[in-house]
Amino acid sequence: MRKSLAFVVVALLLAAGASAQSVGLVLSGGGAKGLYHIGVIQALEENEIPIDYVAGTSMGSIIAALYAAGYSPEEMRAIVDSGQVREWVSGRIDSRYASYYRQMQDQPSMLTLRLNLRDEEKRSDAKNKSRLVLPSHLISSSQIDLALAELLTPASTASGGDFDRLMVPFRCVASDLVARKPYVLKTGDLGEAVRASMAIPLAFNPIEKDSMLLYDGGIYDNFPWKPLDETFRPDYLIGSKCTSGNTEPNAKSIMDQVWMLTMEKTDYDMPAGRSTLIERAVDVSMLDFSQADAIIQSGYDDTMALMDSLKSAVPRRMSRGEALRRRAAFRERCPELLFNRYAIEGLNPAQTTYVRDNMQLDHQHDGEPKILSFERVKDKYFSVLADGNFSTEYPYMRYDPKSGYYGIDFRLTTKPDYKILIGGNISSTAFNQAYVGFEYHRIRHAANRYYTHLFLGLAAMFAAAFIANALTGGLKFGVEGQPVAHSDFLWNYLGMVTAGLAFALAGGCPGRQLFMAGEGDSDAGIFALGMLVGAAMAHNLGTASSGTGIGVYGMQATIIGFAVCLIIGFVHSKKA
């Protein structure tokens, strides 16, 4: 009897332990490969496997933070499908945000070098005042900074900056390059923490925090199961690993190569007997999000393949209804992103005035500050960044419980005033050109921009003709003695301008048209035939000139031809 009673007690204790079993989910880094984790989470939720704690590195930290902030796997998939992620990692601000007068013209620049000629730090060493400023990163973080702030700030506000108070307690790992060790983030601004965890060297600028320089957590710990285990002590660990570990990088992806060069060996071996590792070596480059659906599906399929063993290892269940209630209850605590205040940091007073004037967010209504939506703030913020004169850091959003609205602090710095552009046009035709440009911008109460561009192909043609004529004795200035029909320079030049306009409208000079006609181009053939007919008509109608002077009707023909070319050009021009 006593043995039976003891057995029952032990069974009850085991059952209680099983029902109270806690689960921690660990998500690896991997860039675009990390979309794999969305499929993993979706499969776990659909099969009622609880997720009580979550931790991640790099892309894994983004997915983990979104889940901890109350986003469902379906919502995360919708964000990816919308194409927003591709915009974030491109770093480009659409030119449509800029006003018409501040839009940049197209130019064939391949390399941009900036020169700092200002002594902003009032250095005494004059030789250090001018210096070449090389880019610290390849991708502007302005897009992803604002995206993370939008997605995660309400949840960060609801938690009071304590990651243990999110819907699911959360940890992410960044790399402290000063101390050369991993740094676990557990408090503060949730968006900034994630941004630090995914600051891939060379690609994105780091986050400066408390004298630390924080880069991507994958440098020192790409699979943070130990920080999660040591902090929360879950009964069971589930890991999602989307990389092949410490293997050779993709030879065609510079980001993969940089990643592997900076990344130290990571321990992917979780404790035996109380863990399951879901893994696949996703074969895409780090910033290639074009195969998002397939990557997410692979995470789902791999998790479903292990579902029977997972259910045996984790007997506890969290119903879909309970998960929905938990998510809804947390999101009820998240204040909507509405703003009644913004500030500009990092600029001098005149530059701050310029930015404020361009953002146009200071208007009041009936003496009260105007309430601004996030979309309006974003639109005006990007309108300032679109011309490329400012660098940004992660923007801070602070909630005021008294007013019920947020304030946002934009942190801007001006880029160096002087810019050298180098590039060109390379084609299979004879129209290959080198390009050099020089630009200077000055931002005070207004923004002024001055530039000069040179196509070296044209310069080379001019230089070659000049030198050849000088060497052969054919270099003559003026009209006299030149191989022209007559010496009346006004009508000579006007005729050449008219002919140039006509050739431009027709698609090329007579020589090019003849070559193309010989290659079988029917349009060029008609052009060549038209030149022959036109020459015959000009000589018979008295419009052609000769060595004796201008034709009888040469002036009238030139004016009419010039006007016709202008009319055709303007009628068929495209509006910007």
SEZADO-859152 format. One record per residue (C-alpha): residue number from 1; x, y, z. Coordinates in steps of 0.2 Angstrom, whole numbers, plus 2048, in hexadecimal, padded with zeros to 3 digits. Layout:
BEGIN
resi=NUM | x=X | y=Y | z=Z
...
***
This chain:
BEGIN
resi=1 | x=800 | y=800 | z=800
resi=2 | x=80E | y=80C | z=805
resi=3 | x=817 | y=807 | z=7F5
resi=4 | x=808 | y=80B | z=7EA
resi=5 | x=805 | y=81C | z=7F3
resi=6 | x=817 | y=820 | z=7F0
resi=7 | x=816 | y=81C | z=7DE
resi=8 | x=806 | y=827 | z=7DC
resi=9 | x=80F | y=835 | z=7E5
resi=10 | x=81E | y=834 | z=7D9
resi=11 | x=813 | y=833 | z=7CA
resi=12 | x=80A | y=842 | z=7CF
resi=13 | x=81A | y=84B | z=7D2
resi=14 | x=820 | y=846 | z=7C1
resi=15 | x=810 | y=84B | z=7B9
resi=16 | x=811 | y=85C | z=7C2
resi=17 | x=822 | y=85E | z=7BB
resi=18 | x=81D | y=85A | z=7AA
resi=19 | x=80F | y=866 | z=7AA
resi=20 | x=81A | y=874 | z=7B1
resi=21 | x=828 | y=870 | z=7A4
resi=22 | x=82F | y=880 | z=79D
resi=23 | x=837 | y=881 | z=78B
resi=24 | x=844 | y=88D | z=785
resi=25 | x=846 | y=891 | z=772
resi=26 | x=857 | y=896 | z=76B
resi=27 | x=859 | y=89D | z=75A
resi=28 | x=869 | y=89F | z=751
resi=29 | x=870 | y=8AD | z=746
resi=30 | x=872 | y=8AB | z=733
resi=31 | x=86B | y=8BB | z=72A
resi=32 | x=85D | y=8B6 | z=71D
resi=33 | x=860 | y=8A4 | z=723
resi=34 | x=858 | y=8A8 | z=733
resi=35 | x=846 | y=8A9 | z=72B
resi=36 | x=847 | y=897 | z=72E
resi=37 | x=843 | y=89A | z=741
resi=38 | x=831 | y=8A1 | z=73C
resi=39 | x=82D | y=890 | z=735
resi=40 | x=833 | y=887 | z=745
resi=41 | x=829 | y=893 | z=750
resi=42 | x=819 | y=890 | z=745
resi=43 | x=81B | y=87D | z=747
resi=44 | x=81D | y=87E | z=75A
resi=45 | x=80E | y=889 | z=75C
resi=46 | x=803 | y=87F | z=751
resi=47 | x=807 | y=86F | z=75B
resi=48 | x=805 | y=878 | z=76C
resi=49 | x=817 | y=876 | z=771
resi=50 | x=81A | y=884 | z=77E
resi=51 | x=827 | y=892 | z=77C
resi=52 | x=82B | y=899 | z=78D
resi=53 | x=83C | y=8A2 | z=78A
resi=54 | x=844 | y=8A7 | z=77A
resi=55 | x=856 | y=8AD | z=775
resi=56 | x=85E | y=8B1 | z=765
resi=57 | x=86D | y=8B8 | z=75C
resi=58 | x=86D | y=8C3 | z=74C
resi=59 | x=85E | y=8BE | z=741
resi=60 | x=859 | y=8B2 | z=74F
resi=61 | x=858 | y=8C1 | z=75B
resi=62 | x=84C | y=8CA | z=74F
resi=63 | x=841 | y=8BB | z=74E
resi=64 | x=842 | y=8B7 | z=760
resi=65 | x=83E | y=8CA | z=765
resi=66 | x=82F | y=8CA | z=759
resi=67 | x=828 | y=8BB | z=761
resi=68 | x=82C | y=8C1 | z=773
resi=69 | x=823 | y=8D1 | z=76E
resi=70 | x=813 | y=8C8 | z=76A
resi=71 | x=815 | y=8C6 | z=757
resi=72 | x=80E | y=8B5 | z=750
resi=73 | x=817 | y=8AB | z=744
resi=74 | x=80A | y=8AF | z=737
resi=75 | x=80D | y=8C2 | z=73A
resi=76 | x=820 | y=8C0 | z=738
resi=77 | x=81D | y=8B6 | z=728
resi=78 | x=812 | y=8C5 | z=722
resi=79 | x=820 | y=8D1 | z=726
resi=80 | x=82C | y=8C7 | z=71C
resi=81 | x=820 | y=8C5 | z=70D
resi=82 | x=81C | y=8D8 | z=70D
resi=83 | x=82E | y=8DB | z=707
resi=84 | x=832 | y=8E6 | z=715
resi=85 | x=841 | y=8DB | z=71A
resi=86 | x=84A | y=8DE | z=709
resi=87 | x=848 | y=8F1 | z=70B
resi=88 | x=84F | y=8F0 | z=71D
resi=89 | x=85F | y=8E7 | z=717
resi=90 | x=861 | y=8F2 | z=707
resi=91 | x=863 | y=901 | z=712
resi=92 | x=85D | y=90C | z=703
resi=93 | x=851 | y=91A | z=706
resi=94 | x=845 | y=91B | z=6F7
resi=95 | x=848 | y=92C | z=6EE
resi=96 | x=835 | y=92F | z=6EE
resi=97 | x=837 | y=934 | z=700
resi=98 | x=841 | y=943 | z=6FB
resi=99 | x=839 | y=953 | z=6F4
resi=100 | x=83B | y=956 | z=6E2
resi=101 | x=848 | y=964 | z=6E4
resi=102 | x=853 | y=958 | z=6EF
resi=103 | x=853 | y=949 | z=6E5
resi=104 | x=864 | y=942 | z=6DF
resi=105 | x=867 | y=941 | z=6CC
resi=106 | x=86D | y=931 | z=6C5
resi=107 | x=87F | y=92F | z=6C2
resi=108 | x=88B | y=920 | z=6BE
resi=109 | x=894 | y=920 | z=6CF
resi=110 | x=89B | y=910 | z=6D5
resi=111 | x=8A6 | y=916 | z=6E3
resi=112 | x=8A3 | y=925 | z=6EF
resi=113 | x=8B1 | y=92C | z=6F9
resi=114 | x=8AD | y=939 | z=706
resi=115 | x=8B9 | y=946 | z=70D
resi=116 | x=8B8 | y=94F | z=71E
resi=117 | x=8C0 | y=960 | z=71C
resi=118 | x=8B7 | y=967 | z=72C
resi=119 | x=8C0 | y=969 | z=73C
resi=120 | x=8B1 | y=964 | z=747
resi=121 | x=8BB | y=95E | z=755
resi=122 | x=8C6 | y=96D | z=755
resi=123 | x=8D6 | y=963 | z=754
resi=124 | x=8E6 | y=96D | z=755
resi=125 | x=8EF | y=962 | z=749
resi=126 | x=8EC | y=96A | z=738
resi=127 | x=8F1 | y=95B | z=72E
resi=128 | x=8E3 | y=951 | z=735
resi=129 | x=8D5 | y=95D | z=730
resi=130 | x=8D3 | y=955 | z=71F
resi=131 | x=8D1 | y=943 | z=71E
resi=132 | x=8C8 | y=936 | z=713
resi=133 | x=8B9 | y=92E | z=71B
resi=134 | x=8B7 | y=91C | z=717
resi=135 | x=8A6 | y=914 | z=719
resi=136 | x=8A4 | y=90B | z=72A
resi=137 | x=897 | y=900 | z=723
resi=138 | x=88F | y=8FB | z=713
resi=139 | x=87C | y=8FC | z=717
resi=140 | x=873 | y=90B | z=71F
resi=141 | x=86A | y=905 | z=72E
resi=142 | x=85D | y=913 | z=72D
resi=143 | x=850 | y=907 | z=726
resi=144 | x=852 | y=8F8 | z=732
resi=145 | x=854 | y=904 | z=741
resi=146 | x=843 | y=90C | z=73E
resi=147 | x=83B | y=8FB | z=73A
resi=148 | x=841 | y=8F3 | z=74A
resi=149 | x=83C | y=902 | z=754
resi=150 | x=82B | y=901 | z=74C
resi=151 | x=828 | y=8EF | z=74F
resi=152 | x=830 | y=8ED | z=761
resi=153 | x=82E | y=8FE | z=76A
resi=154 | x=81C | y=8FB | z=770
resi=155 | x=821 | y=8EA | z=777
resi=156 | x=831 | y=8F2 | z=77F
resi=157 | x=825 | y=8FF | z=787
resi=158 | x=819 | y=8F2 | z=78D
resi=159 | x=828 | y=8E9 | z=796
resi=160 | x=82F | y=8F8 | z=79D
resi=161 | x=840 | y=8F4 | z=795
resi=162 | x=841 | y=8E3 | z=79E
resi=163 | x=842 | y=8D5 | z=792
resi=164 | x=83C | y=8C9 | z=79F
resi=165 | x=82B | y=8D2 | z=79F
resi=166 | x=828 | y=8CF | z=78C
resi=167 | x=81B | y=8C3 | z=786
resi=168 | x=828 | y=8B6 | z=787
resi=169 | x=838 | y=8BA | z=791
resi=170 | x=846 | y=8BE | z=784
resi=171 | x=859 | y=8BF | z=783
resi=172 | x=864 | y=8C4 | z=774
resi=173 | x=877 | y=8C4 | z=772
resi=174 | x=882 | y=8D1 | z=76B
resi=175 | x=895 | y=8D2 | z=769
resi=176 | x=89F | y=8DE | z=774
resi=177 | x=8AE | y=8E1 | z=769
resi=178 | x=8B7 | y=8EC | z=776
resi=179 | x=8B6 | y=8DE | z=783
resi=180 | x=8B7 | y=8D0 | z=775
resi=181 | x=8A9 | y=8C6 | z=77C
resi=182 | x=896 | y=8C3 | z=77A
resi=183 | x=88A | y=8CF | z=783
resi=184 | x=879 | y=8C9 | z=788
resi=185 | x=86B | y=8D7 | z=787
resi=186 | x=85D | y=8D5 | z=793
resi=187 | x=857 | y=8E7 | z=796
resi=188 | x=855 | y=8F7 | z=78D
resi=189 | x=84E | y=8FC | z=77C
resi=190 | x=848 | y=8EB | z=774
resi=191 | x=84B | y=8F2 | z=762
resi=192 | x=85C | y=8F8 | z=766
resi=193 | x=861 | y=8E8 | z=76E
resi=194 | x=85C | y=8DE | z=75F
resi=195 | x=865 | y=8EB | z=753
resi=196 | x=875 | y=8E8 | z=75D
resi=197 | x=873 | y=8D5 | z=75C
resi=198 | x=872 | y=8D6 | z=749
resi=199 | x=87F | y=8E3 | z=745
resi=200 | x=889 | y=8D9 | z=738
resi=201 | x=89B | y=8DF | z=737
resi=202 | x=89D | y=8E9 | z=726
resi=203 | x=88B | y=8E9 | z=722
resi=204 | x=883 | y=8F3 | z=731
resi=205 | x=88A | y=900 | z=73D
resi=206 | x=88C | y=8FA | z=74F
resi=207 | x=882 | y=900 | z=75E
resi=208 | x=88B | y=90A | z=76B
resi=209 | x=885 | y=906 | z=77C
resi=210 | x=88D | y=90A | z=78D
resi=211 | x=89F | y=90C | z=786
resi=212 | x=89C | y=8FC | z=77C
resi=213 | x=89C | y=8F9 | z=76A
resi=214 | x=88F | y=8EC | z=766
resi=215 | x=890 | y=8E1 | z=756
resi=216 | x=887 | y=8D2 | z=750
resi=217 | x=885 | y=8C5 | z=75E
resi=218 | x=88A | y=8B7 | z=752
resi=219 | x=89C | y=8BC | z=753
resi=220 | x=89E | y=8B4 | z=765
resi=221 | x=88E | y=8AA | z=767
resi=222 | x=883 | y=8A6 | z=758
resi=223 | x=878 | y=89A | z=762
resi=224 | x=875 | y=8A1 | z=774
resi=225 | x=86E | y=892 | z=77D
resi=226 | x=879 | y=894 | z=78B
resi=227 | x=873 | y=8A6 | z=790
resi=228 | x=861 | y=8A0 | z=78F
resi=229 | x=865 | y=890 | z=799
resi=230 | x=86F | y=899 | z=7A6
resi=231 | x=862 | y=8A7 | z=7A8
resi=232 | x=851 | y=89E | z=7A7
resi=233 | x=856 | y=88C | z=7AB
resi=234 | x=848 | y=884 | z=7A0
resi=235 | x=844 | y=872 | z=7A1
resi=236 | x=846 | y=86F | z=78F
resi=237 | x=850 | y=878 | z=781
resi=238 | x=84B | y=879 | z=76E
resi=239 | x=858 | y=880 | z=762
resi=240 | x=855 | y=886 | z=751
resi=241 | x=865 | y=887 | z=747
resi=242 | x=865 | y=88D | z=735
resi=243 | x=878 | y=88D | z=731
resi=244 | x=884 | y=87F | z=72D
resi=245 | x=88F | y=885 | z=73C
resi=246 | x=8A1 | y=889 | z=739
resi=247 | x=8A3 | y=884 | z=727
resi=248 | x=8AA | y=88D | z=717
resi=249 | x=8A1 | y=89D | z=712
resi=250 | x=898 | y=8A0 | z=701
resi=251 | x=8A6 | y=8A5 | z=6F5
resi=252 | x=89A | y=8B0 | z=6EC
resi=253 | x=893 | y=8BA | z=6FB
resi=254 | x=89F | y=8C7 | z=703
resi=255 | x=893 | y=8C8 | z=712
resi=256 | x=894 | y=8B5 | z=715
resi=257 | x=8A7 | y=8B6 | z=714
resi=258 | x=8A8 | y=8C5 | z=720
resi=259 | x=89D | y=8BC | z=72C
resi=260 | x=8A7 | y=8AC | z=72C
resi=261 | x=8B7 | y=8B6 | z=72F
resi=262 | x=8B0 | y=8BF | z=73E
resi=263 | x=8A7 | y=8B1 | z=746
resi=264 | x=8AE | y=8A6 | z=753
resi=265 | x=8AA | y=894 | z=756
resi=266 | x=899 | y=892 | z=75E
resi=267 | x=893 | y=884 | z=769
resi=268 | x=883 | y=87D | z=762
resi=269 | x=883 | y=86D | z=76D
resi=270 | x=875 | y=86F | z=77A
resi=271 | x=873 | y=864 | z=789
resi=272 | x=86F | y=852 | z=784
resi=273 | x=85F | y=84B | z=78B
resi=274 | x=856 | y=85B | z=78D
resi=275 | x=857 | y=864 | z=77C
resi=276 | x=853 | y=862 | z=769
resi=277 | x=85C | y=86A | z=75B
resi=278 | x=852 | y=86F | z=74B
resi=279 | x=85F | y=873 | z=73E
resi=280 | x=862 | y=875 | z=72B
resi=281 | x=870 | y=87D | z=722
resi=282 | x=866 | y=88A | z=718
resi=283 | x=86F | y=88D | z=708
resi=284 | x=86C | y=89F | z=705
resi=285 | x=878 | y=8AE | z=707
resi=286 | x=875 | y=8B9 | z=717
resi=287 | x=86C | y=8C7 | z=70F
resi=288 | x=862 | y=8BD | z=702
resi=289 | x=850 | y=8BE | z=707
resi=290 | x=849 | y=8B9 | z=6F6
resi=291 | x=846 | y=8A7 | z=6FB
resi=292 | x=83D | y=8AC | z=70B
resi=293 | x=82E | y=8A0 | z=709
resi=294 | x=838 | y=891 | z=706
resi=295 | x=844 | y=895 | z=715
resi=296 | x=835 | y=897 | z=721
resi=297 | x=82D | y=887 | z=71A
resi=298 | x=83D | y=87D | z=71D
resi=299 | x=83D | y=882 | z=72F
resi=300 | x=82B | y=87C | z=731
resi=301 | x=82E | y=86C | z=728
resi=302 | x=83E | y=868 | z=732
resi=303 | x=834 | y=86B | z=742
resi=304 | x=825 | y=860 | z=73D
resi=305 | x=831 | y=852 | z=739
resi=306 | x=837 | y=852 | z=74C
resi=307 | x=826 | y=856 | z=753
resi=308 | x=822 | y=845 | z=75A
resi=309 | x=833 | y=845 | z=764
resi=310 | x=82F | y=857 | z=76A
resi=311 | x=81E | y=852 | z=770
resi=312 | x=826 | y=844 | z=77A
resi=313 | x=833 | y=84E | z=781
resi=314 | x=827 | y=85D | z=785
resi=315 | x=817 | y=856 | z=78C
resi=316 | x=810 | y=867 | z=791
resi=317 | x=805 | y=870 | z=784
resi=318 | x=800 | y=882 | z=781
resi=319 | x=7F0 | y=882 | z=777
resi=320 | x=7EE | y=88E | z=769
resi=321 | x=7E0 | y=897 | z=772
resi=322 | x=7EB | y=89A | z=781
resi=323 | x=7F9 | y=8A0 | z=776
resi=324 | x=7ED | y=8AC | z=76D
resi=325 | x=7E7 | y=8B2 | z=77E
resi=326 | x=7F9 | y=8B5 | z=785
resi=327 | x=7FE | y=8BE | z=775
resi=328 | x=7EE | y=8C9 | z=775
resi=329 | x=7F0 | y=8CD | z=788
resi=330 | x=802 | y=8D3 | z=785
resi=331 | x=7FE | y=8DE | z=776
resi=332 | x=7F0 | y=8E6 | z=780
resi=333 | x=7FE | y=8EE | z=78A
resi=334 | x=808 | y=8F5 | z=77B
resi=335 | x=804 | y=907 | z=778
resi=336 | x=801 | y=90C | z=766
resi=337 | x=80F | y=916 | z=75D
resi=338 | x=808 | y=927 | z=75D
resi=339 | x=814 | y=936 | z=75F
resi=340 | x=812 | y=948 | z=767
resi=341 | x=825 | y=94C | z=767
resi=342 | x=835 | y=94A | z=75E
resi=343 | x=846 | y=950 | z=760
resi=344 | x=856 | y=951 | z=754
resi=345 | x=866 | y=94D | z=75C
resi=346 | x=878 | y=94E | z=756
resi=347 | x=877 | y=95E | z=74B
resi=348 | x=87B | y=970 | z=74E
resi=349 | x=86C | y=97C | z=750
resi=350 | x=86C | y=982 | z=73E
resi=351 | x=86C | y=970 | z=737
resi=352 | x=85F | y=96B | z=744
resi=353 | x=854 | y=979 | z=73D
resi=354 | x=856 | y=973 | z=72B
resi=355 | x=851 | y=961 | z=730
resi=356 | x=842 | y=967 | z=73A
resi=357 | x=83D | y=972 | z=72B
resi=358 | x=83D | y=964 | z=71F
resi=359 | x=835 | y=958 | z=72B
resi=360 | x=826 | y=964 | z=72E
resi=361 | x=820 | y=95B | z=73D
resi=362 | x=81F | y=96A | z=749
resi=363 | x=80E | y=970 | z=744
resi=364 | x=801 | y=972 | z=753
resi=365 | x=7EF | y=970 | z=753
resi=366 | x=7E5 | y=97C | z=75E
resi=367 | x=7F4 | y=97F | z=769
resi=368 | x=7F7 | y=96C | z=76C
resi=369 | x=805 | y=962 | z=764
resi=370 | x=800 | y=959 | z=755
resi=371 | x=7FE | y=946 | z=757
resi=372 | x=809 | y=93D | z=74A
resi=373 | x=807 | y=92B | z=744
resi=374 | x=817 | y=921 | z=742
resi=375 | x=814 | y=921 | z=72F
resi=376 | x=815 | y=934 | z=72E
resi=377 | x=824 | y=934 | z=739
resi=378 | x=82D | y=927 | z=72E
resi=379 | x=828 | y=930 | z=71E
resi=380 | x=82F | y=941 | z=724
resi=381 | x=83F | y=939 | z=72C
resi=382 | x=843 | y=930 | z=71C
resi=383 | x=840 | y=940 | z=712
resi=384 | x=84F | y=947 | z=71B
resi=385 | x=85A | y=938 | z=719
resi=386 | x=856 | y=935 | z=706
resi=387 | x=863 | y=942 | z=700
resi=388 | x=871 | y=938 | z=708
resi=389 | x=878 | y=947 | z=712
resi=390 | x=875 | y=93F | z=724
resi=391 | x=87A | y=930 | z=72D
resi=392 | x=86F | y=929 | z=73A
resi=393 | x=86F | y=91F | z=74A
resi=394 | x=862 | y=914 | z=752
resi=395 | x=853 | y=920 | z=757
resi=396 | x=84C | y=91F | z=768
resi=397 | x=839 | y=91F | z=76C
resi=398 | x=834 | y=923 | z=77D
resi=399 | x=822 | y=921 | z=784
resi=400 | x=81A | y=92E | z=790
resi=401 | x=80D | y=926 | z=79A
resi=402 | x=806 | y=936 | z=79F
resi=403 | x=802 | y=93C | z=78E
resi=404 | x=800 | y=92B | z=786
resi=405 | x=80B | y=92F | z=778
resi=406 | x=81D | y=92C | z=772
resi=407 | x=82B | y=937 | z=76F
resi=408 | x=839 | y=933 | z=762
resi=409 | x=84B | y=938 | z=762
resi=410 | x=853 | y=938 | z=751
resi=411 | x=866 | y=938 | z=752
resi=412 | x=86E | y=93F | z=742
resi=413 | x=880 | y=944 | z=73D
resi=414 | x=885 | y=94D | z=72D
resi=415 | x=88F | y=943 | z=720
resi=416 | x=8A0 | y=94B | z=71B
resi=417 | x=89D | y=95A | z=70F
resi=418 | x=8A8 | y=955 | z=701
resi=419 | x=8A5 | y=946 | z=6F6
resi=420 | x=8AF | y=93E | z=6E8
resi=421 | x=8A5 | y=933 | z=6DC
resi=422 | x=8AE | y=926 | z=6D0
resi=423 | x=8A5 | y=91B | z=6C4
resi=424 | x=8A1 | y=919 | z=6B2
resi=425 | x=897 | y=910 | z=6A4
resi=426 | x=89C | y=900 | z=69E
resi=427 | x=894 | y=8F9 | z=68E
resi=428 | x=896 | y=8ED | z=67F
resi=429 | x=896 | y=8FD | z=674
resi=430 | x=8A2 | y=90A | z=671
resi=431 | x=89A | y=915 | z=67E
resi=432 | x=8A5 | y=910 | z=68D
resi=433 | x=8A8 | y=91F | z=699
resi=434 | x=8B2 | y=923 | z=6A9
resi=435 | x=8A9 | y=92E | z=6B5
resi=436 | x=8B0 | y=93A | z=6C3
resi=437 | x=8A5 | y=945 | z=6CD
resi=438 | x=8A8 | y=951 | z=6DB
resi=439 | x=89A | y=957 | z=6E7
resi=440 | x=899 | y=963 | z=6F6
resi=441 | x=88A | y=966 | z=701
resi=442 | x=887 | y=972 | z=70F
resi=443 | x=879 | y=970 | z=71C
resi=444 | x=875 | y=97F | z=726
resi=445 | x=864 | y=987 | z=727
resi=446 | x=863 | y=981 | z=715
resi=447 | x=86B | y=973 | z=70B
resi=448 | x=876 | y=978 | z=6FC
resi=449 | x=87E | y=96C | z=6F1
resi=450 | x=88B | y=970 | z=6E3
resi=451 | x=893 | y=963 | z=6D7
resi=452 | x=89C | y=960 | z=6C7
resi=453 | x=89D | y=950 | z=6BD
resi=454 | x=8A8 | y=94B | z=6AF
resi=455 | x=8A6 | y=93D | z=6A3
resi=456 | x=8B8 | y=938 | z=69E
resi=457 | x=8B2 | y=930 | z=68E
resi=458 | x=8AE | y=941 | z=687
resi=459 | x=8BD | y=949 | z=68E
resi=460 | x=8C8 | y=93B | z=687
resi=461 | x=8C0 | y=93E | z=676
resi=462 | x=8C3 | y=951 | z=677
resi=463 | x=8D5 | y=94E | z=67D
resi=464 | x=8D9 | y=941 | z=670
resi=465 | x=8D2 | y=94C | z=662
resi=466 | x=8DC | y=95B | z=668
resi=467 | x=8EC | y=952 | z=669
resi=468 | x=8EA | y=94A | z=658
resi=469 | x=8E7 | y=95A | z=650
resi=470 | x=8F5 | y=963 | z=659
resi=471 | x=902 | y=955 | z=653
resi=472 | x=8FC | y=955 | z=641
resi=473 | x=8FB | y=968 | z=63F
resi=474 | x=8E8 | y=968 | z=63E
resi=475 | x=8E5 | y=972 | z=64E
resi=476 | x=8DD | y=982 | z=649
resi=477 | x=8D2 | y=98E | z=654
resi=478 | x=8C3 | y=997 | z=64D
resi=479 | x=8B9 | y=993 | z=63D
resi=480 | x=8C5 | y=999 | z=630
resi=481 | x=8CF | y=98B | z=627
resi=482 | x=8C4 | y=97E | z=62F
resi=483 | x=8BD | y=96F | z=624
resi=484 | x=8AB | y=977 | z=624
resi=485 | x=8A0 | y=97C | z=616
resi=486 | x=8A1 | y=98F | z=61A
resi=487 | x=8A8 | y=99B | z=627
resi=488 | x=897 | y=9A2 | z=62D
resi=489 | x=89A | y=99B | z=63F
resi=490 | x=888 | y=99F | z=645
resi=491 | x=87F | y=995 | z=638
resi=492 | x=88D | y=988 | z=638
resi=493 | x=88B | y=985 | z=64B
resi=494 | x=878 | y=986 | z=64A
resi=495 | x=878 | y=979 | z=63C
resi=496 | x=883 | y=96D | z=646
resi=497 | x=877 | y=96F | z=656
resi=498 | x=868 | y=96B | z=64B
resi=499 | x=871 | y=95C | z=643
resi=500 | x=876 | y=956 | z=655
resi=501 | x=864 | y=958 | z=65B
resi=502 | x=85E | y=94E | z=64C
resi=503 | x=86A | y=940 | z=64F
resi=504 | x=866 | y=93F | z=661
resi=505 | x=854 | y=93D | z=65E
resi=506 | x=858 | y=930 | z=650
resi=507 | x=862 | y=926 | z=65C
resi=508 | x=874 | y=929 | z=656
resi=509 | x=880 | y=932 | z=64A
resi=510 | x=880 | y=92D | z=638
resi=511 | x=890 | y=922 | z=63A
resi=512 | x=887 | y=918 | z=647
resi=513 | x=877 | y=917 | z=63D
resi=514 | x=881 | y=911 | z=62D
resi=515 | x=88A | y=903 | z=638
resi=516 | x=879 | y=8FD | z=63F
resi=517 | x=871 | y=8FD | z=62E
resi=518 | x=87F | y=8F2 | z=628
resi=519 | x=87B | y=8E6 | z=636
resi=520 | x=869 | y=8E5 | z=630
resi=521 | x=861 | y=8F2 | z=63B
resi=522 | x=851 | y=8F7 | z=631
resi=523 | x=84F | y=908 | z=63B
resi=524 | x=861 | y=90D | z=637
resi=525 | x=85F | y=908 | z=625
resi=526 | x=850 | y=914 | z=624
resi=527 | x=85B | y=921 | z=62C
resi=528 | x=869 | y=91F | z=620
resi=529 | x=85C | y=920 | z=611
resi=530 | x=855 | y=92F | z=619
resi=531 | x=866 | y=938 | z=619
resi=532 | x=868 | y=934 | z=606
resi=533 | x=857 | y=93B | z=602
resi=534 | x=859 | y=94A | z=60D
resi=535 | x=86A | y=94E | z=606
resi=536 | x=863 | y=94E | z=5F4
resi=537 | x=854 | y=959 | z=5F9
resi=538 | x=860 | y=965 | z=602
resi=539 | x=86A | y=968 | z=5F3
resi=540 | x=85B | y=969 | z=5E7
resi=541 | x=851 | y=975 | z=5F2
resi=542 | x=860 | y=981 | z=5F6
resi=543 | x=861 | y=97D | z=608
resi=544 | x=872 | y=975 | z=608
resi=545 | x=882 | y=980 | z=60B
resi=546 | x=893 | y=97F | z=602
resi=547 | x=8A4 | y=987 | z=602
resi=548 | x=89C | y=996 | z=5F9
resi=549 | x=891 | y=999 | z=608
resi=550 | x=880 | y=996 | z=60F
resi=551 | x=872 | y=98E | z=604
resi=552 | x=864 | y=999 | z=5FE
resi=553 | x=858 | y=992 | z=60B
resi=554 | x=865 | y=98C | z=617
resi=555 | x=861 | y=998 | z=625
resi=556 | x=84E | y=994 | z=624
resi=557 | x=852 | y=981 | z=623
resi=558 | x=85D | y=982 | z=632
resi=559 | x=850 | y=98C | z=63D
resi=560 | x=842 | y=980 | z=638
resi=561 | x=84C | y=970 | z=63B
resi=562 | x=852 | y=977 | z=64C
resi=563 | x=840 | y=97B | z=651
resi=564 | x=839 | y=96A | z=64B
resi=565 | x=847 | y=961 | z=655
resi=566 | x=842 | y=96B | z=665
resi=567 | x=830 | y=968 | z=662
resi=568 | x=832 | y=955 | z=660
resi=569 | x=83E | y=954 | z=66F
resi=570 | x=832 | y=95D | z=67B
resi=571 | x=822 | y=955 | z=675
resi=572 | x=82A | y=943 | z=678
resi=573 | x=833 | y=948 | z=688
resi=574 | x=82F | y=93F | z=698
resi=575 | x=82A | y=949 | z=6A8
resi=576 | x=834 | y=945 | z=6B8
***
